[in-house]
Each structure stands twice: as C-alpha cells, then as structure tokens.
Amino acid sequence: MQYVLLTLIGIANLIFIVAFAKDLYRKRATFLKEPGNPVAQSVSSTIIYFFSTFGISDFAISTVLYRKMNWVSDRRLPGTLNTQCVIPVAVMAFAYISSVDVGMRTLFTLVIAQAIGAYIGPRYVVKLPVNAIRLFIASGLMVASAVITATQLDWIPSNGTATELSLPKLFIATILMFVYGALNNVGIGSYALTMVTIFALGMNPVAAFPIMMGACAVSVPIGSTEFIRLDSYSAKLTFISAIFGVVGVLCAVFLVTSLPLYWIKWIVVAVLVYSAITMFMAYRENRASEDRSATSAQAESTTSDVKESVLR
C-alpha cells in the first residue's frame, strides 16, 4: 500500500511538473526578471520550508514576507502560495513516508480522506462562519498544547506510542481529516489540527508528519496546475522554492527523524501555540474589518436619511 500511495503522489506531482516546465520554457526570457532579489528569495525559501517541515505554515510566513517585500501582487499571491510549495511538500511526503514508522492502513486512509475533503469541501465550507471557526479552533489548540505540556511535565500520563489506529479510532480520524481538508479551502490550515488529532488518538506524534505532508502532496499539485494555466502565480518564486525550499526540507527532515520523541512533543507544542496565536490574530483582524464595514454602512445610511429629509 505504501507504493500505491507514493505512486499516487508521484503522478499528481508529475502532472504539475510538466505544466510548470512548459510554462517556464514559455517564459524563459522573462521569468527571472520578476520582482525580488534572487539571493534573498533563495535564503527565505530555505528558511520557510525548513520550518514548514516541522508543521509551521509556509502560507502564513510567505504571505507576510511577500507583501512586505513586494515580491508578488495580491492577485498572484494565492496562486504563488500553492505553486511554490508543491515540490518541497512532495519531498517532505516522500521523506516522511519512507522513514517514519506509521501503519499503512492508517496513513493511506487519512491521506485520501483529507484529499477528498479538499476537493469536494469548497461547496459546503464557503457557507460556514469562518471567523467563528477560527476562534473555536484556536481555543482548542491552546487547550491541546496545555495538555501535551502537562504530559511532558509528567502531570498527567501519556500513551502516545501507537503507529496504527484501531477501526473505531480510524473512523473518527477519517471524518476529521475530511473536515480538515475542506477547511483548507477557507484558509484554515490542517497541520496543527492533524497533530492534535494524532496525539489525542494515542498515536506517536511523529506519525502526524507523513499523514499531513502526504495529504498535501496529493491535493495541492492539481489545484496548482490550474493557477499555472491561468498565469496567476509567480514563476520565479516557484522556481526558486523548487530548488532552495527542498534544501530546507531535507535539513529539517533529518532533524525530525533523528530527534528523540521527548523533543518532538515540544516541537508539536510550539507549532500548536504558534498556530493558535495566528488564528487569534486573524480572528481579531477579521472582526475589526467587519466593525469598520458596519460603521461605514451605518454612516452611509445616516447620510442618506439626512439627504432624504432635506429633500422633503
């Protein structure tokens, strides 16, 4: 089953590579002239995907950095965030699936469940109150990080050593991974949620890495190919990430697979806290934006009423 999963990941990424190579050839005289210092972009890609390999969102870091440095327009930003991560994430998936001990039944089922959620979820999740979901998930992540910290300090017992889920637990995890895949479409990342799920169900926390990277390696390439077709991405940043992002990935994978479980759990805690903070910040920003919009609408309504009164 491992070979089936790796083959599926390989096919999905091969489709992307062919589309990207064709587009690079078409833009061969111009793509390196896109905005940004290539040395700075190479260094940043290495760092971004080093941390992404630990489960820290490359989307979040890249969004802040690219806007600040004016490396890509807002119109091309969503496409760039997707296309630039395809090759590094594929390398993460191959490295983790090949080196981390996790049951193939669990791995295959959860990867496919999240990929399916990412494909068919958009028609449902766009109607959900995304900001309320952010607040709920951020609160849950903080609670989960507190629980893991308590186990690390031996305040409560921990039994997170399993590499395969029983059928009842696998059923629960499959539903949750489907939901996480759908939530990806509204900007709620699945890395931290996957870590919490794996830990809560009694699995070895390291097992989260091949599961979350494998799911992304299946689902992201197909959508990214569409961004290439629409020319809604930065070819330069994608090209640089495909080289230097992989360097960061390989360095981080070596650390993750060689670190003792004790330190892996502390890494998980750090990722959960970071993810919760970024979600709280997104929640506050969205609330502030909604308040400004409501105030503006109220002001316009008042002005309209005054004009009507004067005309009468």
C-alpha positions as CSV (number, residue, x, y, z in Angstrom):
1,M,0.0,0.0,0.0
2,Q,3.0,2.3,0.6
3,Y,3.9,2.0,-3.0
4,V,0.4,2.8,-4.2
5,L,0.4,6.0,-2.1
6,L,3.8,7.0,-3.3
7,T,2.8,6.3,-6.9
8,L,-0.3,8.5,-6.4
9,I,1.8,11.3,-5.0
10,G,4.3,10.9,-7.8
11,I,1.6,11.1,-10.5
12,A,-0.1,14.1,-9.0
13,N,3.3,15.9,-8.8
14,L,4.4,14.8,-12.3
15,I,1.3,16.5,-13.8
16,F,2.3,19.7,-12.0
17,I,6.0,19.4,-13.1
18,V,5.1,19.0,-16.7
19,A,2.7,22.0,-16.7
20,F,5.3,24.1,-14.8
21,A,8.2,23.1,-17.1
22,K,6.1,24.1,-20.1
23,D,5.3,27.5,-18.6
24,L,8.9,28.1,-17.6
25,Y,10.0,27.4,-21.1
26,R,7.5,29.8,-22.5
27,K,8.7,32.5,-20.0
28,R,12.4,31.6,-20.2
29,A,13.4,35.1,-21.3
30,T,11.3,36.9,-18.7
31,F,10.6,34.9,-15.5
32,L,13.9,35.7,-13.8
33,K,13.1,39.4,-14.2
34,E,10.1,39.2,-11.9
35,P,10.3,41.3,-8.7
36,G,12.7,40.4,-5.9
37,N,16.4,39.8,-5.2
38,P,17.0,36.1,-6.1
39,V,19.6,35.7,-3.3
40,A,17.1,36.9,-0.7
41,Q,14.4,34.8,-2.2
42,S,16.6,31.7,-2.1
43,V,17.5,32.2,1.5
44,S,13.9,32.9,2.5
45,S,12.7,29.8,0.7
46,T,15.2,27.6,2.5
47,I,14.1,29.0,5.9
48,I,10.4,28.9,5.1
49,Y,10.4,25.3,4.1
50,F,12.7,24.3,6.9
51,F,10.0,25.5,9.4
52,S,7.2,24.1,7.2
53,T,8.7,20.7,7.5
54,F,8.1,20.9,11.3
55,G,4.4,21.9,10.6
56,I,4.7,25.7,10.7
57,S,2.6,27.1,7.9
58,D,4.6,28.3,4.9
59,F,1.4,30.0,3.7
60,A,1.4,32.3,6.7
61,I,5.1,33.2,6.6
62,S,5.2,33.7,2.9
63,T,2.1,35.9,2.9
64,V,3.6,38.3,5.4
65,L,7.1,38.3,3.8
66,Y,6.0,38.6,0.1
67,R,3.6,41.5,0.8
68,K,6.2,43.4,2.9
69,M,8.9,42.9,0.2
70,N,6.5,43.5,-2.8
71,W,7.7,40.3,-4.4
72,V,4.3,39.4,-5.8
73,S,1.0,41.2,-6.3
74,D,-2.1,40.3,-4.3
75,R,-3.7,39.0,-7.4
76,R,-0.9,36.4,-7.9
77,L,-0.4,35.7,-4.2
78,P,-2.9,32.8,-3.7
79,G,-1.5,31.0,-6.8
80,T,2.1,31.6,-5.7
81,L,1.5,30.2,-2.2
82,N,0.2,27.0,-3.8
83,T,2.6,26.5,-6.7
84,Q,5.7,27.3,-4.7
85,C,5.0,24.6,-2.1
86,V,4.3,21.7,-4.5
87,I,7.8,20.4,-4.9
88,P,9.1,20.9,-1.3
89,V,5.9,19.3,0.1
90,A,6.3,16.3,-2.3
91,V,9.9,15.9,-1.0
92,M,8.6,16.1,2.6
93,A,5.9,13.5,1.9
94,F,8.4,11.0,0.2
95,A,10.9,11.5,3.0
96,Y,8.5,11.1,5.9
97,I,6.5,8.2,4.4
98,S,9.8,6.3,3.7
99,S,11.4,7.0,7.1
100,V,8.6,7.3,9.7
101,D,7.0,4.2,11.2
102,V,3.3,4.5,10.7
103,G,0.7,1.9,9.8
104,M,-0.1,1.9,6.0
105,R,-3.8,1.4,6.6
106,T,-4.0,4.5,8.8
107,L,-1.7,6.5,6.6
108,F,-3.4,5.7,3.3
109,T,-6.9,6.2,4.7
110,L,-6.2,9.5,6.3
111,V,-4.3,11.0,3.4
112,I,-7.0,10.1,0.9
113,A,-9.7,11.4,3.3
114,Q,-8.1,14.8,3.6
115,A,-7.5,14.9,-0.2
116,I,-11.2,14.2,-0.9
117,G,-12.2,16.8,1.7
118,A,-10.1,19.4,-0.1
119,Y,-11.6,18.5,-3.5
120,I,-15.3,18.4,-2.6
121,G,-15.4,20.6,0.5
122,P,-15.5,24.1,-1.0
123,R,-19.1,23.9,-1.9
124,Y,-20.0,23.5,1.7
125,V,-17.4,25.3,3.8
126,V,-17.9,28.7,2.0
127,K,-21.2,29.0,3.8
128,L,-19.8,28.5,7.3
129,P,-18.9,31.3,9.7
130,V,-15.2,31.1,9.1
131,N,-14.3,33.6,11.8
132,A,-16.2,31.8,14.5
133,I,-14.5,28.5,13.4
134,R,-11.1,30.2,13.7
135,L,-11.9,31.3,17.3
136,F,-13.1,27.8,18.2
137,I,-10.1,26.0,16.7
138,A,-7.6,28.5,18.2
139,S,-9.0,27.9,21.6
140,G,-8.9,24.2,21.1
141,L,-5.3,24.3,20.0
142,M,-4.3,26.2,23.2
143,V,-6.1,23.6,25.3
144,A,-4.3,20.8,23.4
145,S,-0.9,22.5,23.8
146,A,-1.6,22.7,27.5
147,V,-2.5,19.0,27.7
148,I,0.7,18.0,25.8
149,T,2.8,20.2,28.1
150,A,1.2,18.6,31.1
151,T,2.2,15.1,29.8
152,Q,5.7,16.4,29.1
153,L,6.0,17.5,32.7
154,D,4.5,14.2,34.0
155,W,1.5,15.9,35.5
156,I,-0.8,13.6,33.5
157,P,0.0,10.2,31.9
158,S,0.8,9.9,28.2
159,N,0.3,6.9,26.0
160,G,1.1,8.3,22.5
161,T,3.2,5.5,21.1
162,A,0.8,3.7,18.6
163,T,1.7,3.6,14.9
164,E,-1.7,2.2,13.7
165,L,-5.2,3.2,14.7
166,S,-7.9,0.7,15.6
167,L,-11.0,0.7,13.4
168,P,-13.2,2.9,15.7
169,K,-10.4,5.4,16.1
170,L,-9.6,5.3,12.4
171,F,-13.3,6.0,11.6
172,I,-13.2,9.1,13.8
173,A,-9.8,10.3,12.3
174,T,-11.1,9.8,8.8
175,I,-14.1,12.1,9.4
176,L,-11.9,14.7,11.0
177,M,-9.3,14.6,8.2
178,F,-12.1,15.0,5.6
179,V,-13.2,18.1,7.5
180,Y,-9.6,19.5,7.8
181,G,-9.2,19.1,4.0
182,A,-12.4,21.1,3.5
183,L,-11.3,23.8,5.9
184,N,-8.1,24.3,3.9
185,N,-10.2,26.0,1.3
186,V,-11.2,28.8,3.6
187,G,-7.6,29.4,4.9
188,I,-7.6,27.2,8.0
189,G,-4.5,25.1,7.8
190,S,-4.6,21.4,8.7
191,Y,-1.1,20.9,10.1
192,A,-1.8,21.8,13.7
193,L,-5.2,20.1,13.6
194,T,-3.6,16.9,12.3
195,M,-1.0,17.0,15.1
196,V,-3.7,17.3,17.8
197,T,-5.8,14.5,16.3
198,I,-2.9,12.1,16.1
199,F,-1.9,12.9,19.7
200,A,-5.4,12.7,21.0
201,L,-6.0,9.3,19.5
202,G,-2.9,7.8,21.2
203,M,-0.5,7.7,18.2
204,N,3.1,8.6,18.2
205,P,3.2,12.3,17.4
206,V,5.8,11.8,14.7
207,A,3.1,9.9,12.7
208,A,1.4,13.2,12.1
209,F,4.2,14.3,9.7
210,P,3.8,11.7,6.9
211,I,0.0,12.0,7.2
212,M,-0.2,15.8,6.9
213,M,2.5,16.0,4.2
214,G,1.1,13.1,2.2
215,A,-2.3,14.7,2.1
216,C,-1.0,18.0,0.9
217,A,1.3,16.2,-1.7
218,V,-1.8,14.6,-3.2
219,S,-4.3,17.5,-3.2
220,V,-2.1,20.7,-3.8
221,P,-0.5,19.8,-7.2
222,I,-3.8,19.5,-9.1
223,G,-5.1,22.9,-8.0
224,S,-1.7,24.5,-8.6
225,T,-1.7,23.3,-12.2
226,E,-4.8,25.4,-12.7
227,F,-3.0,28.5,-11.3
228,I,-0.3,27.9,-13.9
229,R,-2.9,27.6,-16.7
230,L,-4.5,30.9,-15.6
231,D,-1.0,32.6,-15.3
232,S,-2.0,33.6,-11.8
233,Y,1.3,32.9,-9.9
234,S,5.0,33.9,-9.7
235,A,7.1,31.6,-11.8
236,K,10.3,33.0,-10.3
237,L,9.4,32.3,-6.7
238,T,8.0,28.9,-7.6
239,F,11.3,28.0,-9.4
240,I,13.4,29.2,-6.5
241,S,11.3,27.3,-4.0
242,A,11.6,24.1,-6.0
243,I,15.3,24.2,-5.5
244,F,16.1,26.0,-2.3
245,G,12.9,25.0,-0.5
246,V,13.9,21.4,-0.9
247,V,17.3,22.2,0.7
248,G,15.4,23.4,3.8
249,V,13.1,20.4,3.8
250,L,16.0,17.9,3.7
251,C,17.7,19.6,6.6
252,A,14.6,19.6,8.7
253,V,13.5,16.0,7.9
254,F,16.9,14.8,9.1
255,L,16.3,16.6,12.4
256,V,12.7,15.4,12.8
257,T,13.6,11.7,12.1
258,S,16.6,11.8,14.4
259,L,15.2,13.7,17.4
260,P,14.0,11.8,20.5
261,L,10.2,11.6,21.0
262,Y,10.5,13.9,24.0
263,W,11.7,16.8,21.8
264,I,9.3,16.1,19.0
265,K,6.5,16.6,21.5
266,W,7.9,20.0,22.4
267,I,8.0,20.9,18.7
268,V,4.4,19.9,18.5
269,V,3.6,22.2,21.4
270,A,5.4,25.1,19.7
271,V,3.5,24.6,16.4
272,L,0.2,24.4,18.2
273,V,0.8,27.6,20.2
274,Y,2.1,29.4,17.0
275,S,-0.9,28.2,15.0
276,A,-3.4,29.3,17.8
277,I,-1.8,32.8,18.0
278,T,-2.0,33.3,14.3
279,M,-5.7,32.2,14.3
280,F,-6.5,34.5,17.1
281,M,-4.8,37.4,15.2
282,A,-6.7,36.5,12.0
283,Y,-9.9,36.4,14.1
284,R,-9.3,39.9,15.6
285,E,-8.3,41.4,12.2
286,N,-11.5,40.0,10.6
287,R,-13.6,41.3,13.5
288,A,-12.1,44.7,13.2
289,S,-12.7,44.7,9.4
290,E,-16.3,43.7,9.9
291,D,-16.8,46.5,12.5
292,R,-15.3,49.1,10.1
293,S,-17.6,47.9,7.4
294,A,-20.6,48.1,9.7
295,T,-19.7,51.6,10.8
296,S,-19.2,52.7,7.2
297,A,-22.5,51.2,6.2
298,Q,-24.3,52.9,9.1
299,A,-22.7,56.3,8.3
300,E,-23.8,56.0,4.7
301,S,-27.3,55.1,5.8
302,T,-27.4,58.1,8.1
303,T,-26.2,60.4,5.3
304,S,-28.8,59.0,3.0
305,D,-31.5,59.6,5.6
306,V,-30.4,63.2,6.1
307,K,-30.4,63.9,2.4
308,E,-33.9,62.5,2.1
309,S,-35.1,64.6,5.0
310,V,-33.6,67.8,3.4
311,L,-35.3,67.0,0.0
312,R,-38.6,66.7,1.7
